[in-house]
Amino acid sequence: MSDKYKEIINFIRALYRKDGVIHLHEPVFRGNEKKYLAECIDSTYVSSVGPFVDMFEQKMCDFTGAAKAVVTVNGTAALHAALVLCGVEYGDEVITQPLTFIATANAISYAGAKPVFVDVDRDTMGLSPEKLADFLEKNCEIKKDGYTYNRISGKRIKACLPMHTFGHPARIEEISSICLKYNIELIEDAAESLGSYTGGRHTGLFGKIGILSFNGNKVLTTGGGGMIITTDPEIGRHAKHLTTTAKRPHRWEFVHDELGFNYRMPNINAALGCAQLEMLPEFLKEKRNIAQEYGKFFNNTGFDFFTEREGAISNYWLNAIILKSREERDEFLEETNNKGIMTRPIWTLMNRLSMYKDCYADNIENAVWLEERVVNLPSGVR
């Protein structure tokens, strides 16, 4: 073992009190999960209708402050539906960040639109409002129909889709103001930021729609699942209708009044979510404790531990350190994974992927800098 990383590996083993493989983010089930799943099975309502679906949606409204929450089969489906609900159409453009999970860009493509990649801030890893304003001022104009158009492509920019990376809130209030000025719909990819806040408001509630993810590696899991959250009850009603195949309520007739999606979360997944949501405050407290222990350890070690910015509260979904170069990053990944400590690099930039290589991505030096240096550390609840 290299002496350079031996101390870090030993610290992580002590932190998690484990000799075997330490995974990046394992789910933890220590509440009413088995009880609620048994109730769900006994009721026979294991598919897309059942009391746990309604309960999960309402309890998530209570937790986040949303006016309406609508569960979906996964976070990507929630993103796709959110774009459609905001009027994104074939041929439109949607501004997002190059440093994100693939689902963000893919959902834009599913809606028939094209991503426009604008740089991130180094201290949030989320979309930079300064770079966003600069791009819009230099390259775009508001036409007589009230919409903003990209002078370079001639396309309408219908929406902006920032992501709260690893649970750290982007400067979403500033982004919201810019979008309002240019009549661009704001959709928040809050997939990773359940339990994160800016100015006392939960992420996902600054734009027209926000989305959450409950994948197996998230703070709260339903196995697979996602959710649309909004402060507008009417948008929430439409979201529920759209994601349940746009079927008009009737005891036996099958009438669908628009192009809808079969994006419903099964009741059995919602049962798991209800139990996990009861444990969420405890999970968030524990994750903050883990982040604080990491922060103390990495202080004065030569490795920069990534922390929440001033004015924001992060859920610290995935803890991260910033190394000095891609070479050091790769060396660290090799050494830690060889020793059974699961660490991961940040995502490959979207504009480097073959399907998005022709999308606009100019002046993204912060995203490039972070891609070369960021590594995630084991972050699950102990």
Sequence and secondary structure as in RCSB ss.txt:
>XXXX:A:sequence
MSDKYKEIINFIRALYRKDGVIHLHEPVFRGNEKKYLAECIDSTYVSSVGPFVDMFEQKMCDFTGAAKAVVTVNG
TAALHAALVLCGVEYGDEVITQPLTFIATANAISYAGAKPVFVDVDRDTMGLSPEKLADFLEKNCEIKKDGYTYN
RISGKRIKACLPMHTFGHPARIEEISSICLKYNIELIEDAAESLGSYTGGRHTGLFGKIGILSFNGNKVLTTGGG
GMIITTDPEIGRHAKHLTTTAKRPHRWEFVHDELGFNYRMPNINAALGCAQLEMLPEFLKEKRNIAQEYGKFFNN
TGFDFFTEREGAISNYWLNAIILKSREERDEFLEETNNKGIMTRPIWTLMNRLSMYKDCYADNIENAVWLEERVV
NLPSGVR
>XXXX:A:secstr
  HHHHHHHHHHHHHHT SS B SS     SSHHHHHHHHHHHT  SS SHHHHHHHHHHHHHH  SEEEEESSH
HHHHHHHHHHTT  TT EEEE SSS HHHHHHHHHTT EEEE  B TTTSSB HHHHHHHHHHHEEE TTS EEE
TTT  EEEEEE B GGG    HHHHHHHHHHTT EEEEE TT TT EETTEETT SSSEEEEE  TTSSS  SS 
EEEEES HHHHHHHHHHHBTTB   SS   B S   B    HHHHHHHHHHHHHHHHHHHHHHHHHHHHHHHHTT
SS EE    TTEE   SS EEE SSHHHHHHHHHHHHHTTB  EE    GGGSGGGTTS   S HHHHHHHTTEE
E      
